[in-house]
Amino acid sequence: MTFAITGLAADEFANLFGLTDEALAERGVIRRTADMKPGYPCRITLEDAEPGETLLLLNYESHKADTPYRSSYAIFIRESAAAPARYVDELPPAMRGRPIALRIFNKDGMLIGADLGRDASETKAKIEAAFADPNAAYIHAHNAMHGCFAAAIERV
């Protein structure tokens, strides 16, 4: 089963890049400086930021479906991110060293299943198993520990 994991579009956040801390605060956004790696996974590049890099911490609506499963939560994005990363049939670096919760949705945005991958090989296998179900339209990956959206996974 072929799948793709793609980062968020940088242009979606371009209006925030370069703003002062005060202007960000007015929008409910906080600038953070990475002080360790791993620890600050960028949802655009799908990699953890290097210590010293700045990121924006903001609330992001990851599941916009008009269902009870609509969802938003905090995410990090690198201010230097220019283009979304895309990984086909492999996990991005930010998803390799963490337990990943998988939320499986049908074409109507309704949850039809969920699973947990404790490591990269188990997560990849569970993505492939989820897409074996023809009713599985897409998957949202979340960091299992903190619950934040990691990336959307689609069939290719």
C-alpha positions as CSV (number, residue, x, y, z in Angstrom):
1,M,0.0,0.0,0.0
2,T,1.5,3.3,-1.0
3,F,0.9,6.3,1.3
4,A,2.3,9.9,1.6
5,I,2.9,12.0,4.6
6,T,3.0,15.7,3.7
7,G,3.9,18.7,5.9
8,L,1.6,21.7,6.2
9,A,1.9,24.5,3.6
10,A,4.3,27.2,4.7
11,D,2.1,29.9,3.0
12,E,-0.7,29.1,5.4
13,F,1.5,30.7,8.1
14,A,3.4,33.3,6.1
15,N,1.5,36.1,7.7
16,L,3.0,35.2,11.1
17,F,6.7,34.9,10.0
18,G,8.8,37.8,11.2
19,L,6.2,39.4,13.5
20,T,7.3,40.8,16.8
21,D,6.5,38.8,19.9
22,E,3.9,41.3,20.8
23,A,2.1,41.0,17.4
24,L,2.3,37.2,17.7
25,A,0.8,37.4,21.2
26,E,-2.2,39.4,19.9
27,R,-2.9,36.4,17.6
28,G,-2.4,33.8,20.4
29,V,1.0,32.7,19.0
30,I,4.2,32.3,21.0
31,R,7.7,32.3,19.7
32,R,9.9,29.5,21.2
33,T,13.6,28.7,20.8
34,A,14.4,25.0,20.6
35,D,16.7,24.1,23.5
36,M,17.0,20.3,22.8
37,K,16.5,17.8,20.0
38,P,14.2,16.0,19.8
39,G,11.5,18.2,21.4
40,Y,10.2,20.7,18.8
41,P,8.8,18.9,15.8
42,C,8.0,21.3,12.9
43,R,4.7,20.4,11.1
44,I,5.9,21.9,7.9
45,T,9.3,20.2,7.5
46,L,8.3,17.2,9.6
47,E,11.7,17.3,11.4
48,D,12.7,18.4,14.9
49,A,14.2,21.8,15.1
50,E,17.8,22.1,15.9
51,P,18.7,23.8,19.3
52,G,18.8,27.5,18.8
53,E,16.2,27.6,16.0
54,T,13.0,29.6,16.5
55,L,9.6,28.2,16.1
56,L,6.1,29.4,16.5
57,L,3.7,27.7,18.9
58,L,0.1,28.1,17.8
59,N,-3.3,26.5,17.8
60,Y,-4.0,24.7,14.5
61,E,-7.3,23.2,13.3
62,S,-6.0,20.0,11.8
63,H,-9.3,18.2,11.2
64,K,-11.7,20.7,9.5
65,A,-14.4,18.2,8.8
66,D,-17.9,19.3,9.8
67,T,-18.3,16.3,12.2
68,P,-18.0,15.8,15.9
69,Y,-14.4,14.9,15.1
70,R,-13.3,18.4,14.2
71,S,-10.1,19.0,16.0
72,S,-7.5,21.7,16.9
73,Y,-4.5,21.7,19.2
74,A,-1.1,23.3,19.6
75,I,1.6,22.7,17.0
76,F,5.1,24.0,16.3
77,I,6.2,25.4,13.0
78,R,9.7,26.6,12.1
79,E,9.9,30.3,11.1
80,S,12.5,29.4,8.5
81,A,10.3,26.7,6.8
82,A,9.8,27.4,3.2
83,A,8.1,24.3,1.7
84,P,6.3,21.3,3.1
85,A,8.2,18.0,3.3
86,R,6.7,15.0,1.6
87,Y,7.5,11.3,2.4
88,V,6.2,8.4,0.4
89,D,6.0,5.0,2.0
90,E,8.2,6.1,4.9
91,L,7.9,8.0,8.1
92,P,9.3,11.5,8.4
93,P,12.1,12.1,11.0
94,A,9.7,13.8,13.5
95,M,7.6,10.6,13.6
96,R,10.4,8.0,13.8
97,G,11.4,8.4,17.5
98,R,8.0,8.9,19.1
99,P,4.9,6.7,19.7
100,I,2.3,7.8,17.2
101,A,-1.4,7.6,17.6
102,L,-3.3,7.0,14.3
103,R,-6.9,8.3,13.8
104,I,-8.5,6.7,10.7
105,F,-11.3,8.6,8.9
106,N,-13.7,7.8,6.2
107,K,-14.5,10.1,3.3
108,D,-17.1,11.9,5.4
109,G,-14.6,12.8,8.1
110,M,-16.0,10.3,10.6
111,L,-13.6,8.3,12.7
112,I,-13.7,4.6,11.7
113,G,-10.7,3.4,13.7
114,A,-7.6,4.2,15.7
115,D,-4.3,2.6,16.4
116,L,-1.0,3.2,18.1
117,G,2.5,2.6,16.7
118,R,5.2,2.5,19.4
119,D,8.1,2.7,17.0
120,A,8.7,3.6,13.3
121,S,8.3,0.1,11.9
122,E,5.2,-0.6,13.9
123,T,3.7,2.7,12.9
124,K,4.4,2.1,9.2
125,A,2.8,-1.3,9.4
126,K,-0.3,0.0,11.1
127,I,-0.7,2.7,8.4
128,E,-0.5,0.1,5.7
129,A,-3.0,-2.1,7.6
130,A,-5.4,0.8,8.0
131,F,-5.3,1.6,4.3
132,A,-6.1,-2.1,3.6
133,D,-9.7,-1.1,4.6
134,P,-11.3,0.5,1.5
135,N,-13.4,2.7,3.8
136,A,-10.2,4.4,5.2
137,A,-9.9,7.7,3.3
138,Y,-7.1,9.3,5.3
139,I,-5.3,9.1,8.6
140,H,-4.3,11.8,11.0
141,A,-1.1,11.0,13.0
142,H,-0.8,12.5,16.5
143,N,2.1,12.4,19.0
144,A,0.7,9.9,21.5
145,M,2.3,11.5,24.5
146,H,1.2,15.1,24.0
147,G,-1.7,14.5,21.7
148,C,-0.7,17.2,19.1
149,F,-1.3,16.7,15.4
150,A,1.8,15.4,13.7
151,A,0.7,15.1,10.0
152,A,-1.9,13.9,7.6
153,I,-1.4,10.6,5.8
154,E,-3.1,9.9,2.5
155,R,-3.3,7.1,0.0
156,V,-1.1,7.6,-3.1
